[in-house]
């Protein structure tokens, strides 16, 4: 079953690369990364609204929403920053270097989240194997961009 989840995550990664390329092209056509990010996020909102109207899930209780930790609510603003950075940086770096750099940043942050068990994640020690793997990803960023 892990293979299926890995394949689905790989597909999501492909969507991120496609999104960065599309937003970068939109930025070029509009001559402004902010508007490219804005219109991309409008598409996200429209898609979310259509899905919610189609499946009509029961809303969570207000008390449940109020009880959620503050950091549960930062996904939207962080997603907007990712979209804006893709629109601004993919045309400058190229899709491969941009995505490699994004993956390196994701990996570094993920290692820290895992090591300290932050944000309700299970704690996983920072081992030499994990550090070597991260170093290899960072080396890959350099190879993708400069070789």
N, C-alpha and C positions, 0 to 999 in steps of 0.2 A: 504493500500500500504506500510506503514511503516513496517509491518510484513515481507513482501517480502524482503525489503532492509536489515532488521535485519538478516533474514535467509541467504541472500547472503553474508553479512559481517561475519556471523558465519562460513560459508563455506570457506571464505578467511582465517579466523583464523585457521581452520583445515589445510589448505594448508601450513600455516606458521609453524605449528607444524610438519607436514610431511617433510617440507623442512629442518627444523632444525635437525630432526632425520636422514634424508638422508645425509645431509652435515656432521653431526657428525660422521656417519658411514664411509663416504668417508675420513674424516680426519683421522680416526683410520686406515683405510686401506692404506692410502698414508703416514701416520705418519707426516702430516704437514697440519695445518689448513689453511695456506696461499694458498696451491695448491687446497685444497678442495673448498675454496672460489673462486679461479680463475676459476676452471672448472665449478662450479655452475653458475658463471656470464657468462661464455662462452655459457652455455645452455640458459641463459636468452637472450643474444644477438641473438643467432641463432633463438630462438622462435620469438623474435621481428621482425627479418628480414623476416622470413617466413610469419608472419601475415601481415607485410607491403606489401610484394610482392603479397600476396593473395588478399588483399582488395584495394590496390593501392589508398590510400587517397591523396588528393591534398596537397602539402607541404604548410606550412604557409609562408607568405611573410617575407623576410629578415628584413624589417622594424619592423614587428610585433615581431619577435624574439629578435631583438636588444632592443625593448622597454620594454621587460619583466624585472621585478626586478631581481636583482642578486640571491635572495633566491629562485626564481623559478627553478634554475638550480642545486640545491643541492640534489635533490632526488636520482640521480644516485650514487654519492659518499656515501650518507647516506645508500642507499640500499646495497652497497658493504660492509659497516661496519656491517650492520645487518647480512648479509650472513656470514661474517668472524666471528662475535661473535657467531652465531649459530653453526658454525663448531667447534669453539674452546671451547665453554662453554656447549653445550648440552651434550657432553659425560661426562663432569665433574659434572654437576648439575642434569642430567636427563632431559627428555623432559618436564615433567610437571613443575618442578621448574624453568627451563629456560623460558618457555612460560609464566608462572605466573609472573616472574620477568620482562619480556618484556612488558607484559600487564600493570604492575604497572608503569613502566617507561613511557609507552605510555599515561596512564591516567594522571600522574603528569604533563607531558608536555602539554597534551591536555587541562587540566584545566587552565594552564597559558595562552595558546594560546587563549582559549575562553574568559577568564577573561579580557585580555587586547585587544582582537579583533585583534590579530596579523596575519600577512600573509593573509590578506583579508578575515578572518573569521568573522562572526557576533559576536559582543560582547555579552557574557553571563556571568552574575555575578557569582562570587564564593560564593555559598550559603552554609548554614550549611548542607543541604542535600547532596550536591555534595561533601563536605569535608568528611562527614560520609561515603558516598559511597566509596571514595578513601581510607579512613582508613580501610574499610572492605576488599578492594582488597589487601592492604598491609598486613592485618592480614591473608588473604587467602594465600599469598605468604609464610608467615612463617609456616602456617599449612601444606601446600603442601610439603615444604622442611623438616620440623623438626618434624612433628607429625606422 
